[in-house]
């Protein structure tokens, strides 16, 4: 595992999501949408729209889990808990770290894609070598 992304989980995802032409699209979309999600979250919190903040955080958390971005998922989980409790101060307390880790995660994902040099993993059997959700939860 690198600092922000579990490489094995990310590679497993790249090996099973999409056809040959679109296999890396999920990772590219995650990277390209990070700023939009981040801004949407800030806007939602700025107007106390906890419902929209909930939707944004669910998106961040689920895609982070799929990519093996455990630190980002954990911080988003802290913000999400505060949002569900409509605790604006609690949510704001973690936002700077969420943005920092989200940006670093995107940087690491770009490096991962570059290290593959356009050679994405071949499709493997479903459930390949990624860890189970109980293994991920024990992190």
C-alpha positions, 0 to 999 in steps of 0.5 A, spaced: 500 500 500 502 506 498 500 512 503 493 514 500 491 508 495 492 500 496 495 499 490 492 491 490 485 494 490 486 499 485 489 494 480 483 489 482 478 494 480 482 496 474 482 489 472 474 488 472 471 495 471 469 496 464 471 493 457 478 494 454 477 501 451 474 504 458 477 500 463 481 506 466 475 510 466 473 509 473 479 512 476 480 517 471 473 520 473 474 519 480 480 524 479 477 529 474 471 529 479 474 530 485 474 538 485 467 538 483 465 533 489 469 537 493 466 544 491 459 541 491 460 539 498 463 546 501 457 549 497 452 544 501 455 545 508 455 553 506 448 553 506 446 547 511 444 543 505 445 536 509 441 532 504 446 534 498 452 533 503 450 526 504 449 525 497 456 527 496 459 524 501 456 517 500 459 518 493 466 520 495 466 514 500 463 509 496 468 510 490 474 511 495 472 504 498 472 501 491 479 504 489 482 502 496 483 509 498 482 507 505 485 514 508 480 518 504 474 514 506 475 514 513 476 522 513 470 522 509 466 517 514 468 522 519 465 528 515 459 524 514 457 522 521 457 529 523 453 531 516 448 525 518 447 528 525 447 535 522 453 538 526 456 543 521 461 545 526 463 537 526 463 537 519 467 543 518 472 541 523 475 535 518 474 539 511 481 541 510 484 534 512 478 531 507 481 536 501 488 535 503 487 527 503 483 527 497 488 531 493 493 527 495 489 521 493 488 523 486 496 525 485 497 518 487 492 515 482 495 519 477 502 516 479 499 509 479 496 510 472 502 513 469 506 507 472 502 502 468 504 506 462 497 505 459 497 497 460 491 496 464 491 489 468 487 484 464 480 482 466 480 477 472 475 473 475 470 477 479 472 478 486 480 477 484 485 478 489 482 484 493 480 484 500 473 482 503 469 488 506 471 485 513 478 485 512 478 492 509 474 494 516 479 492 520 484 497 517 
